């Protein structure tokens, strides 16, 4: 009787560097949402400062993920799924752009730094980062990004 263990298809696993880099904006953006919620619940300024740093790190690592994805697209073989990689790239670019806008929003003074707009930007950024992680780890993107 032969038993086989289920293994993850090699095409579904992302490159180690790309997968590692993407984990940071996902974690930082979700942490920023939690820190914003803690600030709105307690009005303790340290939560706002913590959220500002998390958003800045989200932007930094989203930029690195976008750079790595562009390098993968340049050197990847084109196998007809370029549109999916483009959508993944646009998702990462949106995470980067919203993180930068959110950084400017959180740099404001007072309650409005987080307020409704800052919290909304944090939530949308976190959802887009989670969507990018789902795209990458489900094998939905092109071969150059998910090998």
N, C-alpha and C positions, 0 to 999 in steps of 0.2 A: 504494500500500500504506500503510495507516494503522497507526501503532503507538501504543499507549497505554501510559503509564507507570502502574504501580500506585500508587494514592494511598490514604492512610488515610481511611476514611469520617469525615466531619465529626462524626457522632454519637458516635464512639468516643473522640475526643480529649477529655481533661479540660480544664476551665478552667485557664488558665496559673497562676493564683495557687494554686488547689487542688492541682494537680499538683506545683508547686514546694514547697509546704508539706509535702506527703506525702513527698517525697524525703528530707527531713531525719530524721524518725523512723525511716525504713527504714535509712538509712546509720548513724545513731547507735546504733540497737539492734544492728545487726550488728557495729559496732565494739566495743560493750560486751561482746558474746560473745567476740570475739577478745581483748580486754583481760583478761577473766576467765580465759580459757584460758591466756594468758601468765602471769597471776598464779599460777594453780594449778601451772604448770610450773616457775616460777622462784622463787616466794615473795618477789618484789621488790614492796615495798609501793606503789611508784609506779604499777604496773599496776592495783592496786585503786583508787587515787585517780583515775586516768584513767577507769576504768570507772564510778566514781561520777559523775563529771562527764558522761560520755556518757549515762548513764541519766537524769540530771536534764534534759539537753537533749532527750532522747527524750520525756520527760513534757511539757516545755514546748511542743514543736512538735506533739505529739499533741493537746494541748489546743487549739492554734490550728487544727489540721486539723478537730477536732471542732466547733469554733465555726464555721468556714467551711462545713462540711457542713450544720450546722443552719440557717445562713442560707440556703444553697442550697435546702434542703428547704422552708423557709418560703415562699420566693418562687418556687419551681419550679411548673410546671404538673404536675398529677398525671395521669400517663398510664397508670395501672394497674400500674406496677412499683414501688409504694411499699415492698413487702416487701423487695425487693432493696436499696433504699437504707437501709432499717431494719437489715438484716443488716450492711451496710457500716458504718453508724453504730455498731452494737454492737461490731463488730470494732475500730474506732478507740477506742471507749470502753474496751474491754478492754485495748488497748495502753496507754492512759492510766492505768487503774487498776493494771495490773501494773507499770508503770514507777514509780508512786508507792510501791507495796509493795516493789518491788526497791530503790528508793532508801533506804527505811527498813532493809531487810536489809543493804545495803552500808554503812550508817552504823554498823553494829555494829563492835566491836573484834576484832581478831585474824583468825585463819584462817576463822572462821565467817561473817565478813562476806561472803565470796564462797562458799566451801564448796559443798556439794551444793545447798542451797536457792537461794543466790544465782545459781549457774550455771544451774540449772533455770529460774528466773524469767527470766533473761536470754535463754535459748534460746526459751522460749515467747513472750516479748515480741517477739523478732526474727521468729519464724515468723508471728505474727499481723500484724506490720507488713508483712512480705513478702506475706502474703495480702491485706491491704488494698490494697497497690500493684497486685497482680494484678487485684483486683476493679475498681479504678479505671481502669487502663490497658487492660483488655480490653473496656471498654464495657459491663460487666455491670450497672453501677449505673444509677440513673434519669437522665433527661435533665437534671435540674437540676444534677447533679454532673458527669456526663460528657456534654458537648455536642459 
